[in-house]
Amino acid sequence: MVKDVPISKVTGAVVTKWRVVDHVQLLLSIRGRSEEARLLCRCGRCHWIVREHHGDGAPRLLATCHSCGTRVELALEGAPLPKA
């Protein structure tokens, strides 16, 4: 089951797995939650441009709302490092 979750409720969340469905909807598996979460922007849309950031510090999941440009950055647990 997928639950709609606004970005204000995922502050500080740790993402263990993520996927994009229908080319734009971001579904997150968040540590401590049994249901997948569909990330909703403050503008009410759920269309995201998503990338992983591997560099200094812990891996991060970066998402930008395709509609209004709102950005969210979440800790990404267990992400493999990209291959060189």
Biopython code that builds the backbone (N, CA, C, O; Angstrom):
import numpy as np
from Bio.PDB.StructureBuilder import StructureBuilder

atoms = [
    (1, "MET", "N", (0.842, -1.174, 0.000)),
    (1, "MET", "CA", (0.000, 0.000, 0.000)),
    (1, "MET", "C", (0.892, 1.243, 0.000)),
    (1, "MET", "O", (1.925, 1.274, 0.668)),
    (2, "VAL", "N", (0.495, 2.238, -0.735)),
    (2, "VAL", "CA", (1.246, 3.484, -0.834)),
    (2, "VAL", "C", (0.456, 4.587, -0.138)),
    (2, "VAL", "O", (-0.751, 4.727, -0.335)),
    (3, "LYS", "N", (1.161, 5.367, 0.679)),
    (3, "LYS", "CA", (0.531, 6.470, 1.403)),
    (3, "LYS", "C", (1.109, 7.789, 0.902)),
    (3, "LYS", "O", (2.327, 7.917, 0.777)),
    (4, "ASP", "N", (0.256, 8.773, 0.612)),
    (4, "ASP", "CA", (0.716, 10.102, 0.222)),
    (4, "ASP", "C", (1.271, 10.821, 1.445)),
    (4, "ASP", "O", (0.605, 10.913, 2.476)),
    (5, "VAL", "N", (2.499, 11.330, 1.325)),
    (5, "VAL", "CA", (3.160, 12.002, 2.443)),
    (5, "VAL", "C", (3.711, 13.345, 1.956)),
    (5, "VAL", "O", (4.499, 13.380, 1.010)),
    (6, "PRO", "N", (3.305, 14.451, 2.593)),
    (6, "PRO", "CA", (3.837, 15.755, 2.198)),
    (6, "PRO", "C", (5.301, 15.903, 2.602)),
    (6, "PRO", "O", (5.759, 15.277, 3.558)),
    (7, "ILE", "N", (6.032, 16.742, 1.860)),
    (7, "ILE", "CA", (7.462, 16.888, 2.155)),
    (7, "ILE", "C", (7.706, 17.403, 3.568)),
    (7, "ILE", "O", (8.766, 17.140, 4.134)),
    (8, "SER", "N", (6.772, 18.115, 4.142)),
    (8, "SER", "CA", (6.947, 18.611, 5.511)),
    (8, "SER", "C", (7.011, 17.473, 6.527)),
    (8, "SER", "O", (7.529, 17.662, 7.628)),
    (9, "LYS", "N", (6.499, 16.307, 6.177)),
    (9, "LYS", "CA", (6.488, 15.152, 7.089)),
    (9, "LYS", "C", (7.696, 14.239, 6.915)),
    (9, "LYS", "O", (7.853, 13.283, 7.674)),
    (10, "VAL", "N", (8.554, 14.512, 5.930)),
    (10, "VAL", "CA", (9.711, 13.640, 5.719)),
    (10, "VAL", "C", (11.029, 14.298, 6.134)),
    (10, "VAL", "O", (12.099, 13.737, 5.901)),
    (11, "THR", "N", (10.957, 15.466, 6.737)),
    (11, "THR", "CA", (12.162, 16.142, 7.206)),
    (11, "THR", "C", (12.917, 15.233, 8.176)),
    (11, "THR", "O", (12.359, 14.778, 9.174)),
    (12, "GLY", "N", (14.169, 14.977, 7.877)),
    (12, "GLY", "CA", (14.994, 14.125, 8.728)),
    (12, "GLY", "C", (14.819, 12.635, 8.491)),
    (12, "GLY", "O", (15.473, 11.826, 9.150)),
    (13, "ALA", "N", (13.947, 12.258, 7.562)),
    (13, "ALA", "CA", (13.719, 10.837, 7.281)),
    (13, "ALA", "C", (14.944, 10.223, 6.610)),
    (13, "ALA", "O", (15.719, 10.908, 5.943)),
    (14, "VAL", "N", (15.097, 8.915, 6.804)),
    (14, "VAL", "CA", (16.177, 8.169, 6.164)),
    (14, "VAL", "C", (15.540, 7.226, 5.150)),
    (14, "VAL", "O", (14.747, 6.356, 5.509)),
    (15, "VAL", "N", (15.890, 7.404, 3.897)),
    (15, "VAL", "CA", (15.343, 6.599, 2.810)),
    (15, "VAL", "C", (16.177, 5.334, 2.664)),
    (15, "VAL", "O", (17.400, 5.402, 2.541)),
    (16, "THR", "N", (15.516, 4.185, 2.677)),
    (16, "THR", "CA", (16.222, 2.914, 2.512)),
    (16, "THR", "C", (16.123, 2.393, 1.082)),
    (16, "THR", "O", (16.952, 1.597, 0.642)),
    (17, "LYS", "N", (15.098, 2.852, 0.359)),
    (17, "LYS", "CA", (14.897, 2.427, -1.025)),
    (17, "LYS", "C", (13.996, 3.455, -1.690)),
    (17, "LYS", "O", (13.142, 4.047, -1.031)),
    (18, "TRP", "N", (14.173, 3.673, -2.976)),
    (18, "TRP", "CA", (13.305, 4.596, -3.695)),
    (18, "TRP", "C", (13.115, 4.107, -5.121)),
    (18, "TRP", "O", (13.923, 3.345, -5.651)),
    (19, "ARG", "N", (12.023, 4.566, -5.728)),
    (19, "ARG", "CA", (11.756, 4.260, -7.133)),
    (19, "ARG", "C", (10.828, 5.317, -7.704)),
    (19, "ARG", "O", (10.100, 5.983, -6.969)),
    (20, "VAL", "N", (10.859, 5.463, -9.007)),
    (20, "VAL", "CA", (9.987, 6.397, -9.699)),
    (20, "VAL", "C", (8.994, 5.576, -10.510)),
    (20, "VAL", "O", (9.382, 4.661, -11.238)),
    (21, "VAL", "N", (7.713, 5.905, -10.382)),
    (21, "VAL", "CA", (6.667, 5.236, -11.158)),
    (21, "VAL", "C", (5.987, 6.257, -12.061)),
    (21, "VAL", "O", (5.946, 7.447, -11.748)),
    (22, "ASP", "N", (5.456, 5.787, -13.178)),
    (22, "ASP", "CA", (4.804, 6.654, -14.160)),
    (22, "ASP", "C", (5.711, 7.805, -14.573)),
    (22, "ASP", "O", (5.227, 8.892, -14.890)),
    (23, "HIS", "N", (7.010, 7.580, -14.572)),
    (23, "HIS", "CA", (8.045, 8.524, -15.002)),
    (23, "HIS", "C", (8.233, 9.733, -14.090)),
    (23, "HIS", "O", (9.191, 10.480, -14.291)),
    (24, "VAL", "N", (7.375, 9.965, -13.100)),
    (24, "VAL", "CA", (7.500, 11.188, -12.297)),
    (24, "VAL", "C", (7.185, 11.034, -10.816)),
    (24, "VAL", "O", (7.672, 11.834, -10.016)),
    (25, "GLN", "N", (6.399, 10.052, -10.417)),
    (25, "GLN", "CA", (6.003, 9.922, -9.009)),
    (25, "GLN", "C", (7.104, 9.225, -8.217)),
    (25, "GLN", "O", (7.558, 8.140, -8.579)),
    (26, "LEU", "N", (7.523, 9.869, -7.129)),
    (26, "LEU", "CA", (8.604, 9.344, -6.306)),
    (26, "LEU", "C", (8.033, 8.560, -5.135)),
    (26, "LEU", "O", (7.326, 9.107, -4.288)),
    (27, "LEU", "N", (8.352, 7.261, -5.100)),
    (27, "LEU", "CA", (7.937, 6.405, -3.992)),
    (27, "LEU", "C", (9.151, 6.088, -3.133)),
    (27, "LEU", "O", (10.204, 5.696, -3.635)),
    (28, "LEU", "N", (8.982, 6.267, -1.820)),
    (28, "LEU", "CA", (10.072, 6.091, -0.877)),
    (28, "LEU", "C", (9.771, 4.995, 0.127)),
    (28, "LEU", "O", (8.642, 4.873, 0.602)),
    (29, "SER", "N", (10.776, 4.198, 0.449)),
    (29, "SER", "CA", (10.724, 3.322, 1.619)),
    (29, "SER", "C", (11.532, 4.050, 2.678)),
    (29, "SER", "O", (12.722, 4.306, 2.499)),
    (30, "ILE", "N", (10.875, 4.382, 3.786)),
    (30, "ILE", "CA", (11.495, 5.179, 4.842)),
    (30, "ILE", "C", (11.706, 4.308, 6.069)),
    (30, "ILE", "O", (10.812, 3.573, 6.489)),
    (31, "ARG", "N", (12.904, 4.401, 6.636)),
    (31, "ARG", "CA", (13.220, 3.601, 7.819)),
    (31, "ARG", "C", (12.178, 3.859, 8.906)),
    (31, "ARG", "O", (11.871, 5.008, 9.225)),
    (32, "GLY", "N", (11.637, 2.770, 9.473)),
    (32, "GLY", "CA", (10.661, 2.870, 10.552)),
    (32, "GLY", "C", (9.215, 2.904, 10.087)),
    (32, "GLY", "O", (8.307, 2.907, 10.918)),
    (33, "ARG", "N", (8.975, 2.929, 8.772)),
    (33, "ARG", "CA", (7.602, 2.924, 8.243)),
    (33, "ARG", "C", (7.380, 1.654, 7.438)),
    (33, "ARG", "O", (8.255, 1.217, 6.690)),
    (34, "SER", "N", (6.211, 1.073, 7.598)),
    (34, "SER", "CA", (5.922, -0.169, 6.884)),
    (34, "SER", "C", (5.374, 0.078, 5.475)),
    (34, "SER", "O", (5.518, -0.773, 4.597)),
    (35, "GLU", "N", (4.750, 1.232, 5.257)),
    (35, "GLU", "CA", (4.169, 1.533, 3.946)),
    (35, "GLU", "C", (5.129, 2.362, 3.108)),
    (35, "GLU", "O", (5.925, 3.138, 3.637)),
    (36, "GLU", "N", (5.042, 2.185, 1.792)),
    (36, "GLU", "CA", (5.770, 3.073, 0.898)),
    (36, "GLU", "C", (5.111, 4.442, 0.944)),
    (36, "GLU", "O", (3.902, 4.550, 1.151)),
    (37, "ALA", "N", (5.902, 5.479, 0.752)),
    (37, "ALA", "CA", (5.388, 6.847, 0.783)),
    (37, "ALA", "C", (5.521, 7.481, -0.597)),
    (37, "ALA", "O", (6.594, 7.448, -1.199)),
    (38, "ARG", "N", (4.425, 8.061, -1.100)),
    (38, "ARG", "CA", (4.481, 8.845, -2.341)),
    (38, "ARG", "C", (4.683, 10.291, -1.914)),
    (38, "ARG", "O", (3.838, 10.860, -1.225)),
    (39, "LEU", "N", (5.788, 10.880, -2.317)),
    (39, "LEU", "CA", (6.155, 12.217, -1.871)),
    (39, "LEU", "C", (5.317, 13.277, -2.579)),
    (39, "LEU", "O", (5.279, 13.339, -3.808)),
    (40, "LEU", "N", (4.642, 14.114, -1.778)),
    (40, "LEU", "CA", (3.828, 15.211, -2.298)),
    (40, "LEU", "C", (4.507, 16.538, -2.003)),
    (40, "LEU", "O", (4.986, 16.770, -0.893)),
    (41, "CYS", "N", (4.544, 17.394, -2.993)),
    (41, "CYS", "CA", (5.122, 18.725, -2.827)),
    (41, "CYS", "C", (4.122, 19.637, -2.125)),
    (41, "CYS", "O", (2.934, 19.326, -2.035)),
    (42, "ARG", "N", (4.622, 20.771, -1.627)),
    (42, "ARG", "CA", (3.733, 21.733, -0.984)),
    (42, "ARG", "C", (2.746, 22.350, -1.978)),
    (42, "ARG", "O", (1.722, 22.899, -1.571)),
    (43, "CYS", "N", (3.050, 22.262, -3.292)),
    (43, "CYS", "CA", (2.124, 22.767, -4.312)),
    (43, "CYS", "C", (1.026, 21.749, -4.619)),
    (43, "CYS", "O", (0.117, 22.036, -5.397)),
    (44, "GLY", "N", (1.106, 20.553, -4.009)),
    (44, "GLY", "CA", (0.078, 19.534, -4.193)),
    (44, "GLY", "C", (0.379, 18.524, -5.286)),
    (44, "GLY", "O", (-0.384, 17.575, -5.470)),
    (45, "ARG", "N", (1.460, 18.704, -6.008)),
    (45, "ARG", "CA", (1.817, 17.781, -7.092)),
    (45, "ARG", "C", (2.792, 16.727, -6.584)),
    (45, "ARG", "O", (3.394, 16.879, -5.521)),
    (46, "CYS", "N", (2.936, 15.669, -7.351)),
    (46, "CYS", "CA", (3.882, 14.619, -6.976)),
    (46, "CYS", "C", (4.766, 14.250, -8.170)),
    (46, "CYS", "O", (5.084, 13.078, -8.377)),
    (47, "HIS", "N", (5.156, 15.250, -8.945)),
    (47, "HIS", "CA", (6.026, 15.040, -10.109)),
    (47, "HIS", "C", (7.425, 15.536, -9.756)),
    (47, "HIS", "O", (7.621, 16.721, -9.490)),
    (48, "TRP", "N", (8.399, 14.619, -9.756)),
    (48, "TRP", "CA", (9.724, 14.921, -9.243)),
    (48, "TRP", "C", (10.827, 14.601, -10.243)),
    (48, "TRP", "O", (10.718, 13.666, -11.035)),
    (49, "ILE", "N", (11.879, 15.390, -10.190)),
    (49, "ILE", "CA", (13.133, 15.097, -10.871)),
    (49, "ILE", "C", (14.060, 14.614, -9.757)),
    (49, "ILE", "O", (14.278, 15.328, -8.779)),
    (50, "VAL", "N", (14.605, 13.413, -9.899)),
    (50, "VAL", "CA", (15.308, 12.760, -8.790)),
    (50, "VAL", "C", (16.728, 12.372, -9.193)),
    (50, "VAL", "O", (16.986, 11.952, -10.321)),
    (51, "ARG", "N", (17.642, 12.527, -8.231)),
    (51, "ARG", "CA", (19.014, 12.036, -8.421)),
    (51, "ARG", "C", (19.619, 11.680, -7.077)),
    (51, "ARG", "O", (19.190, 12.169, -6.032)),
    (52, "GLU", "N", (20.610, 10.832, -7.126)),
    (52, "GLU", "CA", (21.377, 10.485, -5.940)),
    (52, "GLU", "C", (22.665, 11.301, -5.952)),
    (52, "GLU", "O", (23.241, 11.555, -7.010)),
    (53, "HIS", "N", (23.108, 11.708, -4.768)),
    (53, "HIS", "CA", (24.365, 12.442, -4.651)),
    (53, "HIS", "C", (25.319, 11.619, -3.796)),
    (53, "HIS", "O", (25.038, 11.313, -2.638)),
    (54, "HIS", "N", (26.452, 11.269, -4.397)),
    (54, "HIS", "CA", (27.514, 10.554, -3.697)),
    (54, "HIS", "C", (28.733, 11.451, -3.738)),
    (54, "HIS", "O", (29.230, 11.785, -4.814)),
    (55, "GLY", "N", (29.204, 11.830, -2.599)),
    (55, "GLY", "CA", (30.373, 12.709, -2.539)),
    (55, "GLY", "C", (30.842, 12.790, -1.108)),
    (55, "GLY", "O", (30.877, 11.786, -0.396)),
    (56, "ASP", "N", (31.202, 13.982, -0.690)),
    (56, "ASP", "CA", (31.602, 14.181, 0.705)),
    (56, "ASP", "C", (30.415, 13.887, 1.607)),
    (56, "ASP", "O", (29.307, 14.364, 1.360)),
    (57, "GLY", "N", (30.645, 13.106, 2.648)),
    (57, "GLY", "CA", (29.578, 12.790, 3.588)),
    (57, "GLY", "C", (28.727, 11.623, 3.114)),
    (57, "GLY", "O", (29.087, 10.890, 2.193)),
    (58, "ALA", "N", (27.593, 11.478, 3.772)),
    (58, "ALA", "CA", (26.672, 10.365, 3.490)),
    (58, "ALA", "C", (25.952, 10.572, 2.156)),
    (58, "ALA", "O", (25.750, 11.709, 1.730)),
    (59, "PRO", "N", (25.565, 9.477, 1.498)),
    (59, "PRO", "CA", (24.788, 9.602, 0.260)),
    (59, "PRO", "C", (23.462, 10.312, 0.528)),
    (59, "PRO", "O", (22.868, 10.149, 1.594)),
    (60, "ARG", "N", (23.004, 11.095, -0.440)),
    (60, "ARG", "CA", (21.768, 11.864, -0.305)),
    (60, "ARG", "C", (20.879, 11.613, -1.521)),
    (60, "ARG", "O", (21.366, 11.392, -2.630)),
    (61, "LEU", "N", (19.576, 11.652, -1.294)),
    (61, "LEU", "CA", (18.593, 11.607, -2.371)),
    (61, "LEU", "C", (18.098, 13.039, -2.557)),
    (61, "LEU", "O", (17.583, 13.650, -1.620)),
    (62, "LEU", "N", (18.254, 13.566, -3.760)),
    (62, "LEU", "CA", (17.867, 14.936, -4.068)),
    (62, "LEU", "C", (16.683, 14.904, -5.021)),
    (62, "LEU", "O", (16.746, 14.257, -6.066)),
    (63, "ALA", "N", (15.604, 15.597, -4.671)),
    (63, "ALA", "CA", (14.416, 15.638, -5.521)),
    (63, "ALA", "C", (13.982, 17.086, -5.695)),
    (63, "ALA", "O", (14.001, 17.873, -4.748)),
    (64, "THR", "N", (13.591, 17.425, -6.921)),
    (64, "THR", "CA", (13.104, 18.761, -7.251)),
    (64, "THR", "C", (11.727, 18.622, -7.879)),
    (64, "THR", "O", (11.535, 17.835, -8.806)),
    (65, "CYS", "N", (10.765, 19.394, -7.367)),
    (65, "CYS", "CA", (9.410, 19.354, -7.910)),
    (65, "CYS", "C", (9.438, 19.863, -9.347)),
    (65, "CYS", "O", (9.957, 20.945, -9.624)),
    (66, "HIS", "N", (8.880, 19.081, -10.245)),
    (66, "HIS", "CA", (8.850, 19.433, -11.662)),
    (66, "HIS", "C", (7.938, 20.621, -11.915)),
    (66, "HIS", "O", (8.089, 21.309, -12.925)),
    (67, "SER", "N", (6.996, 20.875, -11.016)),
    (67, "SER", "CA", (6.022, 21.948, -11.198)),
    (67, "SER", "C", (6.510, 23.286, -10.644)),
    (67, "SER", "O", (6.540, 24.280, -11.369)),
    (68, "CYS", "N", (6.897, 23.320, -9.350)),
    (68, "CYS", "CA", (7.203, 24.608, -8.712)),
    (68, "CYS", "C", (8.681, 24.783, -8.359)),
    (68, "CYS", "O", (9.086, 25.876, -7.963)),
    (69, "GLY", "N", (9.494, 23.734, -8.492)),
    (69, "GLY", "CA", (10.924, 23.852, -8.217)),
    (69, "GLY", "C", (11.335, 23.630, -6.769)),
    (69, "GLY", "O", (12.516, 23.759, -6.444)),
    (70, "THR", "N", (10.397, 23.302, -5.896)),
    (70, "THR", "CA", (10.739, 23.013, -4.500)),
    (70, "THR", "C", (11.725, 21.853, -4.456)),
    (70, "THR", "O", (11.589, 20.879, -5.197)),
    (71, "ARG", "N", (12.720, 21.968, -3.577)),
    (71, "ARG", "CA", (13.735, 20.919, -3.454)),
    (71, "ARG", "C", (13.658, 20.251, -2.092)),
    (71, "ARG", "O", (13.332, 20.883, -1.087)),
    (72, "VAL", "N", (13.967, 18.960, -2.081)),
    (72, "VAL", "CA", (14.048, 18.199, -0.842)),
    (72, "VAL", "C", (15.307, 17.340, -0.919)),
    (72, "VAL", "O", (15.648, 16.803, -1.973)),
    (73, "GLU", "N", (15.983, 17.223, 0.212)),
    (73, "GLU", "CA", (17.203, 16.427, 0.309)),
    (73, "GLU", "C", (17.046, 15.480, 1.483)),
    (73, "GLU", "O", (16.771, 15.913, 2.602)),
    (74, "LEU", "N", (17.221, 14.177, 1.234)),
    (74, "LEU", "CA", (17.016, 13.162, 2.258)),
    (74, "LEU", "C", (18.231, 12.256, 2.358)),
    (74, "LEU", "O", (18.909, 12.002, 1.362)),
    (75, "ALA", "N", (18.506, 11.767, 3.567)),
    (75, "ALA", "CA", (19.587, 10.807, 3.764)),
    (75, "ALA", "C", (19.212, 9.501, 3.067)),
    (75, "ALA", "O", (18.059, 9.070, 3.099)),
    (76, "LEU", "N", (20.192, 8.893, 2.448)),
    (76, "LEU", "CA", (19.975, 7.655, 1.696)),
    (76, "LEU", "C", (20.822, 6.560, 2.323)),
    (76, "LEU", "O", (22.051, 6.590, 2.251)),
    (77, "GLU", "N", (20.156, 5.599, 2.937)),
    (77, "GLU", "CA", (20.847, 4.511, 3.656)),
    (77, "GLU", "C", (21.047, 3.313, 2.746)),
    (77, "GLU", "O", (20.137, 2.897, 2.029)),
    (78, "GLY", "N", (22.249, 2.770, 2.788)),
    (78, "GLY", "CA", (22.520, 1.545, 2.042)),
    (78, "GLY", "C", (22.670, 1.743, 0.547)),
    (78, "GLY", "O", (22.582, 0.779, -0.214)),
    (79, "ALA", "N", (22.894, 2.969, 0.111)),
    (79, "ALA", "CA", (23.049, 3.226, -1.328)),
    (79, "ALA", "C", (24.433, 2.772, -1.788)),
    (79, "ALA", "O", (25.438, 3.129, -1.172)),
    (80, "PRO", "N", (24.490, 1.991, -2.861)),
    (80, "PRO", "CA", (25.797, 1.594, -3.365)),
    (80, "PRO", "C", (26.490, 2.799, -4.013)),
    (80, "PRO", "O", (25.833, 3.677, -4.572)),
    (81, "LEU", "N", (27.805, 2.827, -3.931)),
    (81, "LEU", "CA", (28.540, 3.889, -4.577)),
    (81, "LEU", "C", (28.494, 3.683, -6.092)),
    (81, "LEU", "O", (28.496, 2.543, -6.556)),
    (82, "PRO", "N", (28.455, 4.762, -6.863)),
    (82, "PRO", "CA", (28.454, 4.603, -8.325)),
    (82, "PRO", "C", (29.767, 4.006, -8.798)),
    (82, "PRO", "O", (30.812, 4.218, -8.183)),
    (83, "LYS", "N", (29.712, 3.268, -9.881)),
    (83, "LYS", "CA", (30.921, 2.652, -10.445)),
    (83, "LYS", "C", (31.656, 3.677, -11.300)),
    (83, "LYS", "O", (31.046, 4.449, -12.040)),
    (84, "ALA", "N", (32.956, 3.665, -11.181)),
    (84, "ALA", "CA", (33.784, 4.625, -11.928)),
    (84, "ALA", "C", (33.929, 4.227, -13.371)),
    (84, "ALA", "O", (34.593, 4.922, -14.139)),
]
sb = StructureBuilder()
sb.init_structure("model")
sb.init_model(0)
sb.init_chain("A")
sb.init_seg("    ")
for serial, (resi, resn, name, xyz) in enumerate(atoms, 1):
    if name == "N":
        sb.init_residue(resn, " ", resi, " ")
    sb.init_atom(name, np.array(xyz, "f"), 0.0, 1.0, " ", f" {name:<3s}", serial, name[0])
structure = sb.get_structure()
